[in-house]
Amino acid sequence: MKKLFLSAVTAFFMVSAYAQTDVNMGIIPAPVSVQKGSGSFVFDKSVVLLSNNPKNAKIAETLQSFAATKGLNLKIVKAATATQKVIELTSVGANQLPDEGYQIKITSNKIKLIGKDAGLFYALQSFMQLMPDKKHVGAISVSNVEINDYPRFSYRGLHLDVGRHFFPLSFIKKYIDVMATYKLNNFHWHLTEDQGWRIEIKKYPKLTEIGSSRNGTIIGVFPGSGGTDNEVYKGYYTQAEAKEIVAYAAARYINVIPEIELPGHGSAAIAAYPQLSSFPDRDTPIKEGAPWSGPRTGKQVQQTWGVFDDIFVPSEYTFEFLQNVLDEVIAIFPSKYIHIGGDEAPKKYWKESEFCQQLIKEKGLKDEHELQSYFIQRIEKYLNGKGRSIIGWDEILEGGLAPNATVMSWRGEKGGIEAAKQSHDVLMTPSTNGLYFDHKQSLAEDEPLTIGRNGKGVSNFAKVYNYNPVPDVLNEEQKKYIKGVQANLWTEYIETPSKVEYMIFPRVFALSEIAWTPLAKKDLKNFSEERLSLHLARLDKTGTNFWVPMPIGQPEGEVKGEDHVITLQTPITGAKIFYTLDGFRPSENAAEYTAPLKINVPQGKKKVLKTIVITPSGKRSVVAETVLNNGAAEVKVK
Ligand code: ACM
C-alpha cells in the first residue's frame, strides 16, 4: 500500500514537471535555442505582470487569463519595485530580433518575454506551453532558462476545404486558435467548390441562393455505388462573418487567404450562372444510382466527389463575373495573396467548344493549356492591378506561368522545384510527403472512411515530421524561393468538426515544427517521445478529438526470433496500454502493460502482439499489431 502511494506521488510530480525536464521545455514547435540555467522562478502570490506598452495590453490580458487557469492571480502593473517578482512583457530590444522572433528569459526573480507584434505573441505561446499543467499556487515553478527563437519559414500554412463540407464560424475560430498556438500564420480558406459556393457575393446572389446548396451527398466512397442521401446540404458565410474571421485571425497574427477556384471546380457557380460554362445548355443528367464512372456533367451543385468536365469558359462574361467577385473578395480579405486555384481543370469542354477554339486561334495560343495560362494571366493582371498577388496550384505551370504567381506544389514537389527554377515563389504542400491531412494515419481497419484506399497515401505524424520542404536538388539561390510549407485538409470524407480534429491532430504539431524549427534541430525522438505526449494529454482534457498514437517502442510489422523483450511507452501522458497475445482484440479488459513484455515463441510458431492505447478521457488508438515469428510461414501484417 505504502509502495503504491509513493509511486502515485512520484507519478504526479513527474507529470507536472514534465515540460521542464524536456530539452525543449515541452514547446512545439521546438525553439531555435533553449539554454537552461540552474534554479527556478517560483510563483507566489506577490508576482505581478509588468507591461507598460499599450500595444502589448492584449497580450498581457491573455497571459493574465491564462495564469488564472493555474490559480494565479496576476495583477497588471505599469511599474514594479526593485524587489518585486515580475513577469515582464516588453518590446524593448525587439528590433534586434529576426522577423517574428522573440526571447524568453527566466531567472529566479524575473520572467521576461521580449518581442514585438507577432514575436511577443509567440513568446506568449511558448511561455504558456512551458508552464506546468497543475493548478497549485505556491507549488508552481518554472526552470530558469533563456530561449531565443524565430521561424525557419515566413509562410506557415494550414488549409481547410469548406466546399465539400461546411463548418460553423465557431469551429473556424477554434481551427485558428490551434494555428496560433502552434505559430502557423496563414489560414488558406478554400471557399468555392463543385459541391458548394460558401461566400456571399452581393452582386451575384444566386451564388449562395443556388450555389451553396446541394440536393444530396454521395454515401460512402467515391466512385462507389451507394447513390446519394437525397438530403439538402447547405451553408455559406456572409461577408460580415468572413470579416469577423479575418479580424479574429489578425488578432492572432494569422493572415486569411481566400481561395476562389478557377477555371475548374466551378460547378456550384455554373449551376447558379450557367453562362459561365462553355455549353450553358448542355446538361447530361447524372443517372440515379449510377456508379459515377460515366459522364458527371449535370449542371448542378455536385453531389459526388472528383473532377468535373464543366469548367468556366474564358469569355468576356466570365472575366467580368470573376472580376466583380474578386472585387468583393478583396474588400473582405486584406491578404496580399489571393488563391485562384487552377488545379484539376479538364480541357474536354474547351476542346469541344467552337468559341474556345476560335479564341485559341485569335490569341495565337498553342493549345488548351496555353488557354488556361491566358485565363490565369488575365486574372493575375487584374489582381496585381489591385495590389494583390496570386497563388495557384501547380497546374498553373502548364501552358506557362503567370509572371508574378506563387506556386503551391501539391502533386509532389515537382511543380515547386520547376517554379523555383523559374524564379517564382513556392509554397510546398506535396500530397506525396504527408501534407494531405485528409489521408489516413494508419492502415488499421479501425480508421474511419478517408480518401485514398488500398493503402495509398497513408500519412502519419512521423512522415510529416520527416519532410523537409526545401528540396536538395535546388541550388542555394533557387532554395530561397521556397517560402514555406502548408498542410491541406480536403473534406470530402470529413463531415464534422470532431473528424477535422481527428485528422489534424497530431499531424499539425509535426507541420508546425517543420515550418518553424531549424532543420538542424529536427529530432523525431524528442518530438514524439517527450513533447507530443504532453500536448495530446492537454487536448484530451479539453474535449478535443485526436488520433491516438500507437505505443512508443512497439515494432512495426514482423519481428523474427524465439525470445522477445518488448518495452513500450505510452504516447500520451496518463494514457494506458492494454495488450493481447491470444489473437483477440485488446480493450480495457485485456492485460494492462506495466512492465517490459518477455515473450517466448516456440520453434515453427508465431504470436501476435496486439495493443491499444486508451487515454484518460476514453479515446482509443487503433489496434497495433506486431507479429513475433519463429520460423512460421510469412504473414502479411498491417
Ligand atoms: C488539389 O488537391 N486538387 C489541389
Boltz pocket constraint, residues with backbone or C-beta under 6 A from the ligand:
constraints:
  - pocket:
      binder: B
      contacts: [[A, 343], [A, 344], [A, 393], [A, 410]]
      max_distance: 6.0
